[in-house]
Amino acid sequence: MLLIKPDHDRRVEIAGVEAPVRRPVDIDQAKTGFANLRTLRIYQFEAGSVIDGHAEDDEVFIVVLSGSIELMIRSDNWKENQRTFTLSASTVNGGVACAAYLPPHAAYKLTPQSAADVAYARATPIGTRPPKIFSSRRMVEGANLTVLLDEPAYAERLRLRLVAIDARQSEVALSSNDVSHDKVEALHFIQGEPAERIATITGTDTRLTSVDAWDTIALLPAEIYDLKFVAGAWARLLVVASG
């Protein structure tokens, strides 16, 4: 198990965007040693910027974690090439378009409608399938844990899950087995409040460690963790995986 800290000072140049863009989370195989899950990158876009991008040889999940964006996807033999979709951060009430799947060689145009945190996860598949937009829906797993989005099968290599944790009344303990997919490489990104010491974690051959918001946990297929959110916290857990 590896706990990966963000770099809130990291900025990257994007063609067509006037100012460098914040990219606090920038995780690739050089950091994780994964065989299949290539990258997880999370950008903080400003309203009004326009991002033209490409899936290249990968399949890609784009997930809106805060704010709202407009997204146009262009892919061969897809009837929705001229349609603009509005994607927003999911809520515990469900019913919000919040994520998109891009197949290899698809292009996209992303326009933030507000300040927006947007995650990109990549893996390289063998085949291809059409683009797709995914909406959250409330799938309650317990009094303090709500699955907002679960997509384990549409993509060839990628798996996606988004979970809300409510520890505002009392601390909440969960295991990676409660939120992860089986026998896969996985990255678990935590967003929420408080910003510091939102939880503590223990894992395979690790001691008790403090976890902050914007930290990411990297797990090999055989690894597990136990996570305890402090009383008063609320969090969203983005799980991206590849098997």
Secondary structure as UniProt FT lines:
FT   STRAND          2..4
FT   TURN            8..9
FT   STRAND          11..12
FT   TURN            15..16
FT   STRAND          21..28
FT   HELIX           29..32
FT   STRAND          37..45
FT   TURN            47..48
FT   STRAND          51..54
FT   TURN            56..57
FT   STRAND          59..66
FT   STRAND          68..74
FT   TURN            76..77
FT   TURN            79..82
FT   STRAND          85..88
FT   TURN            92..93
FT   STRAND          97..102
FT   TURN            104..105
FT   STRAND          107..112
FT   STRAND          116..123
FT   STRAND          132..135
FT   STRAND          139..140
FT   STRAND          145..151
FT   STRAND          158..167
FT   STRAND          172..175
FT   HELIX           176..179
FT   TURN            182..183
FT   STRAND          185..193
FT   STRAND          199..203
FT   TURN            204..205
FT   STRAND          209..211
FT   TURN            213..214
FT   STRAND          216..219
FT   TURN            221..222
FT   STRAND          225..229
FT   TURN            231..232
FT   STRAND          233..242
//
